[in-house]
Amino acid sequence: MEKKNLDWANLGFGYMAADYRYVSNYKDGKWDDGEITTDSNVTLNECACVFQYSQSCFEGLKAYTTEDGHIVCFRPDLNAQRMKETCERLEMPPFPEERFVEAVEQVVKANEAWVPPYGSGATLYIRPFMIGSNSVIGVKPADEYQFRIFVTPVGPYFKGGAKPLTIRVSDFDRAAPHGTGHIKAGLNYAMSLHAIVDAHEKGFDENMYLDPSTRTKVEETGGANFVFITKDGKFVTPKSESILPSITRRSLMVVAEKYLGMTVEHREVYFDEVKDFAECGLCGTAAVISPVGKINDHGKEICFPSGMEEMGPNIKKLYDTLTGIQMGKIEAPEGWIKTIL
């Protein structure tokens, strides 16, 4: 199939409507068969549950063109599983996991012309989401739901390379104890918007959220898990019941141990440990790993030895290995790569 006539190498990280999307509706206790459609608009009643009580959730993953010309997705089964867990917490009917993966496959195939070519630095971002779609005025879950997937071609999250970020310790809490921090609910991101706008206005790239109970332990940022490297080369990542289980972070743990021979520790990380780490990164679907150069704790700076110019050596190895797996240059663990075309 002929590719779209786009300047692939200079795409930004933003929305561009592709030709097709997937839609399935839940009514009378069951999901319909679903379909591929060209209509990018969603028409709902003004009293739809998603507008009144924010009953919504989403996922994010990517399709890549590999070195040998195949179009693949990275671990979509884990996105399906995480959306199921999110739906259960929000009293939404889970979209069947096998159908989720099939729907991703269908929408990527339909939009083959929008999948960036290998070597362009661009990828096809895939956004599955679900909303409560019928009218609800009393506080309760919806009875009807819509599950959709759209795709959009995106450039690299960081143009010209990933320069280390400056982040601050936030006075805001990202999630409540025993709340919804561990699921990918839209409401979590709405609550983080004020904090990130405030951080940007004060010259910081991101927030570091501490645990809301004691404010002594590192949690995550508004949209990424933390990765730390100790001075003796161990891989350390925070563990908490209110941290979103990042698929990228879980994959990096395997890469660190199995590919790079690093000792991996998934545990509670106390903030007073942070000053002793050699490297720090934020991991997620969009950028894989974003290096952190320094953390501002209410005017007191923690500067990592890796500096503010480039990724630290271990963070770079992790980045290169995982992206190599995603692009087909390095053999992947069994089940990680879903070949679509």
Phi, psi and omega per residue, in radians:
M1 nan 2.405 3.130
E2 -1.251 2.314 -3.141
K3 -1.285 2.722 3.046
K4 -1.094 2.630 -3.116
N5 -1.494 1.366 -3.120
L6 -2.084 2.727 3.030
D7 -1.474 1.370 -2.987
W8 -0.972 -0.678 -3.049
A9 -1.224 -0.282 -3.083
N10 -2.083 0.376 3.075
L11 -1.171 2.514 3.012
G12 -1.574 -3.096 3.083
F13 -1.755 1.473 -3.095
G14 -2.678 3.101 -3.079
Y15 -1.505 2.309 3.006
M16 -2.383 2.075 -3.054
A17 -1.147 2.121 3.031
A18 -1.472 -3.100 -3.015
D19 -1.347 -0.587 -2.975
Y20 -2.312 2.665 3.035
R21 -2.510 2.879 -3.106
Y22 -1.871 2.436 3.133
V23 -2.402 2.346 2.993
S24 -2.433 2.480 -3.103
N25 -2.046 2.489 3.109
Y26 -1.871 2.156 -3.126
K27 -2.684 2.515 3.131
D28 0.958 0.658 3.007
G29 1.438 0.187 3.130
K30 -2.648 2.721 3.069
W31 -1.478 2.466 3.032
D32 -1.345 -3.090 -3.038
D33 -1.258 -0.305 -3.113
G34 1.340 2.782 -3.137
E35 -2.757 2.769 2.963
I36 -1.557 2.318 -3.117
T37 -2.353 2.800 3.067
T38 -1.672 -0.145 -3.040
D39 -1.430 2.020 -3.107
S40 -1.569 -0.038 -3.093
N41 -1.697 2.549 3.086
V42 -1.997 2.125 -3.134
T43 -1.887 2.106 -3.102
L44 -2.368 2.738 3.034
N45 -1.169 2.645 -3.129
E46 -1.073 -0.373 -3.106
C47 -1.753 0.263 3.136
A48 -0.994 2.499 -3.052
C49 -0.975 -0.642 -3.114
V50 -1.070 -0.569 3.126
F51 -1.372 -0.626 -3.044
Q52 -1.472 -0.751 -3.002
Y53 -2.244 0.306 2.973
S54 0.975 0.628 3.099
Q55 -1.393 1.595 -3.096
S56 -2.706 2.662 3.064
C57 -2.646 2.886 -3.091
F58 -2.679 2.963 3.041
E59 -2.361 2.971 3.084
G60 -2.598 2.250 3.073
L61 -2.643 3.114 -3.060
K62 -2.342 2.680 2.930
A63 -1.925 2.481 -3.074
Y64 -2.223 2.656 2.886
T65 -1.677 2.114 -3.077
T66 -1.435 3.014 -3.103
E67 -1.051 -0.556 -3.132
D68 -1.628 0.196 3.003
G69 1.630 0.007 3.108
H70 -1.417 2.709 3.001
I71 -1.824 2.185 -3.047
V72 -2.332 2.823 2.959
C73 -2.081 2.710 -3.081
F74 -1.829 1.907 3.017
R75 0.912 0.847 -3.125
P76 -1.117 -0.397 3.113
D77 -1.100 -0.554 3.109
L78 -1.274 -0.579 3.035
N79 -1.132 -0.715 3.117
A80 -1.079 -0.762 3.139
Q81 -1.132 -0.749 -3.114
R82 -1.184 -0.654 3.093
M83 -1.149 -0.652 3.080
K84 -1.033 -0.804 -3.137
E85 -1.141 -0.659 3.085
T86 -1.107 -0.827 -3.123
C87 -1.043 -0.734 -3.133
E88 -1.072 -0.673 3.139
R89 -1.237 -0.513 -3.097
L90 -1.709 0.181 -3.119
E91 0.981 0.741 3.050
M92 -1.938 2.569 3.140
P93 -1.275 2.056 -3.121
P94 -1.026 2.429 2.989
F95 -1.363 2.239 -3.061
P96 -0.897 2.363 -3.015
E97 -1.065 -0.727 3.123
E98 -1.129 -0.684 3.116
R99 -1.193 -0.584 3.081
F100 -1.010 -0.894 -3.127
V101 -1.113 -0.697 3.107
E102 -1.110 -0.695 3.141
A103 -1.151 -0.712 3.057
V104 -1.019 -0.804 3.138
E105 -1.050 -0.784 -3.133
Q106 -1.073 -0.794 -3.050
V107 -1.269 -0.563 3.077
V108 -1.214 -0.761 3.098
K109 -1.035 -0.762 -3.117
A110 -1.107 -0.522 -3.106
N111 -1.871 0.561 -3.113
E112 -0.926 -0.638 -3.107
A113 -1.165 -0.292 -3.118
W114 -1.688 -0.069 3.132
V115 -1.369 2.072 -3.083
P116 -1.053 2.579 3.132
P117 -1.238 2.736 3.097
Y118 -1.056 2.428 3.092
G119 1.552 -0.098 -3.103
S120 -1.410 -0.294 -3.058
G121 1.477 -0.066 -3.106
A122 -1.826 2.826 3.118
T123 -2.481 2.997 3.044
L124 -1.783 1.965 3.130
Y125 -1.424 2.366 -3.082
I126 -2.061 2.183 -3.095
R127 -2.117 1.659 2.948
P128 -1.409 2.488 3.062
F129 -2.684 2.817 -3.129
M130 -2.418 2.483 -3.126
I131 -2.375 2.615 2.953
G132 -1.325 2.078 -2.880
S133 -1.870 -0.293 -3.116
N134 -1.610 2.953 -3.082
S135 -1.282 2.236 3.121
V136 -2.429 2.123 3.109
I137 -1.926 -0.585 2.988
G138 -1.391 2.646 -3.085
V139 -1.279 1.826 3.123
K140 -2.891 2.881 3.084
P141 -1.168 2.717 3.058
A142 -1.204 2.872 3.038
D143 -1.770 -0.337 -3.116
E144 -2.244 2.579 -3.060
Y145 -2.450 2.709 3.013
Q146 -2.190 2.265 3.057
F147 -1.902 2.272 -3.112
R148 -2.379 2.724 2.966
I149 -2.366 2.172 2.952
F150 -2.076 2.847 3.120
V151 -2.281 2.709 3.090
T152 -2.660 2.354 3.098
P153 -1.283 2.385 -3.122
V154 -2.332 2.611 3.026
G155 -1.474 -3.126 3.112
P156 -1.073 2.534 -3.108
Y157 -1.060 -0.612 3.117
F158 -2.013 2.012 3.060
K159 -1.322 2.342 3.082
G160 1.287 0.395 3.093
G161 1.699 2.736 -3.073
A162 -1.552 1.754 3.074
K163 -1.422 2.439 -3.114
P164 -0.981 2.474 -3.083
L165 -1.597 2.730 2.961
T166 -1.930 2.115 -3.114
I167 -2.121 2.867 -3.133
R168 -2.140 2.694 2.981
V169 -1.358 2.118 -3.028
S170 -1.498 2.540 3.009
D171 -1.489 -0.164 3.087
F172 -1.540 2.744 3.027
D173 -1.778 2.392 3.110
R174 -1.373 -0.668 -3.065
A175 -2.555 2.676 3.113
A176 -1.516 2.658 3.022
P177 -1.005 2.355 -3.123
H178 1.085 0.440 -3.110
G179 -1.719 -2.348 -3.013
T180 -2.042 0.336 -3.101
G181 -1.126 -0.393 -3.064
H182 -1.555 0.022 3.133
I183 -2.111 2.831 -3.074
K184 -1.719 1.182 3.136
A185 -1.642 2.450 3.124
G186 -0.994 -0.595 -3.087
L187 -1.095 -0.534 3.100
N188 -1.079 -0.684 -3.083
Y189 -1.328 -0.586 3.061
A190 -1.059 -0.713 -3.114
M191 -1.211 -0.378 -3.109
S192 -1.530 -0.189 -3.002
L193 -1.128 -0.749 3.136
H194 -1.076 -0.735 -3.112
A195 -1.121 -0.695 -3.107
I196 -1.307 -0.638 3.075
V197 -1.112 -0.742 3.118
D198 -1.099 -0.710 3.112
A199 -1.086 -0.801 3.141
H200 -1.085 -0.715 3.130
E201 -1.089 -0.477 -3.127
K202 -1.683 0.131 3.014
G203 1.603 0.218 3.141
F204 -1.825 2.660 -3.135
D205 -1.463 -0.553 -3.051
E206 -2.732 3.000 3.059
N207 -1.885 2.499 2.890
M208 -1.780 2.062 3.093
Y209 -1.642 2.359 3.053
L210 -1.701 2.891 -3.112
D211 -1.105 2.395 -3.035
P212 -1.250 -0.322 -3.105
S213 -1.352 -0.858 -3.034
T214 -2.060 -0.286 -3.092
R215 0.935 0.681 3.091
T216 -2.092 -0.222 -3.022
K217 -2.080 2.524 -3.136
V218 -1.329 2.334 3.063
E219 -1.875 -1.636 3.131
E220 -2.702 -2.975 2.997
T221 -1.730 -2.942 3.127
G222 -1.161 -0.377 -3.081
G223 -2.633 0.380 -3.112
A224 -2.704 2.619 3.034
N225 -1.515 2.672 3.076
F226 -1.529 2.544 2.971
V227 -2.250 2.297 3.078
F228 -2.126 2.593 3.035
I229 -2.076 2.213 3.119
T230 -1.353 2.942 -3.119
K231 -1.181 -0.349 3.062
D232 -1.774 0.327 2.950
G233 1.486 0.307 3.075
K234 -1.464 2.604 3.091
F235 -1.698 2.094 -3.102
V236 -2.195 2.301 3.101
T237 -2.401 2.425 -3.043
P238 -1.134 2.543 3.083
K239 -2.092 2.266 3.135
S240 -2.862 2.613 3.117
E241 -1.273 -0.173 3.128
S242 -1.918 0.250 3.048
I243 -1.680 2.378 3.059
L244 -1.137 2.279 3.135
P245 -1.315 1.511 -3.096
S246 -1.081 2.274 3.090
I247 -1.202 -0.639 3.080
T248 -1.104 -0.772 3.131
R249 -1.100 -0.768 3.132
R250 -1.109 -0.621 3.106
S251 -1.227 -0.706 3.127
L252 -1.118 -0.571 3.095
M253 -1.076 -0.708 3.105
V254 -1.202 -0.769 3.123
V255 -1.027 -0.793 -3.121
A256 -1.040 -0.819 -3.063
E257 -1.354 -0.878 -2.966
K258 -1.481 -0.547 -3.085
Y259 -1.740 -0.613 -3.039
L260 -1.907 -0.056 3.072
G261 1.182 0.433 -3.123
M262 -1.521 2.611 2.963
T263 -1.313 2.281 -3.091
V264 -1.953 2.264 3.088
E265 -2.163 2.015 3.039
H266 -1.887 1.793 -2.942
R267 -2.732 3.007 2.997
E268 -1.102 2.338 3.125
V269 -2.053 2.022 -3.141
Y270 -1.413 2.467 -3.083
F271 -1.029 -0.588 -3.118
D272 -1.242 -0.108 3.009
E273 -1.421 -0.437 -2.914
V274 -1.007 -0.650 -3.111
K275 -1.083 -0.321 -3.079
D276 -1.667 -0.072 3.123
F277 -1.398 2.673 -3.126
A278 -1.569 -0.559 -3.102
E279 -2.477 2.719 3.131
C280 -2.523 2.495 3.080
G281 -2.571 2.806 3.023
L282 -1.964 2.270 -3.074
C283 -2.066 2.491 3.126
G284 -3.043 3.070 -3.070
T285 -1.061 -0.759 -2.978
A286 -1.098 -0.883 -3.018
A287 -1.961 -0.046 -3.039
V288 1.200 -1.301 2.990
I289 -2.387 2.256 3.027
S290 -1.860 2.106 -3.134
P291 -1.231 2.537 3.061
V292 -1.952 2.243 -3.130
G293 -1.640 -0.654 3.122
K294 -2.718 2.723 3.136
I295 -2.148 2.289 3.134
N296 -1.775 2.037 3.119
D297 -1.851 1.453 3.109
H298 0.921 0.828 3.077
G299 1.735 -0.329 3.099
K300 -1.667 2.161 -3.059
E301 -1.677 2.371 2.959
I302 -1.870 1.973 -3.112
C303 -1.861 2.183 -3.132
F304 -1.414 2.509 -3.136
P305 -0.989 -0.430 3.141
S306 -1.162 -0.340 3.000
G307 1.485 -3.053 -3.043
M308 -1.890 0.206 -3.066
E309 -1.750 -0.645 -3.071
E310 -2.733 3.022 3.082
M311 -1.035 2.518 2.989
G312 -1.142 2.783 -3.023
P313 -1.067 -0.685 -3.133
N314 -1.312 -0.686 3.077
I315 -1.069 -0.696 3.135
K316 -1.141 -0.729 3.102
K317 -1.075 -0.722 3.118
L318 -1.107 -0.777 3.127
Y319 -1.084 -0.871 -3.092
D320 -1.105 -0.663 -3.112
T321 -1.234 -0.804 -3.119
L322 -1.167 -0.754 3.105
T323 -1.170 -0.559 3.059
G324 -1.105 -0.681 3.072
I325 -1.140 -0.797 -3.113
Q326 -1.104 -0.627 -3.090
M327 -1.579 0.012 3.068
G328 1.495 0.144 3.131
K329 -1.461 -0.395 -3.141
I330 -2.187 2.389 -3.106
E331 -1.088 2.317 -3.083
A332 -1.581 2.669 2.966
P333 -1.042 2.683 -3.096
E334 -1.019 2.299 3.069
G335 1.555 -0.099 -3.085
W336 -1.364 -0.549 -3.038
I337 -1.905 2.150 3.070
K338 -1.777 1.903 3.126
T339 -1.391 2.191 -3.098
I340 -1.795 -0.737 3.128
L341 -2.457 nan nan
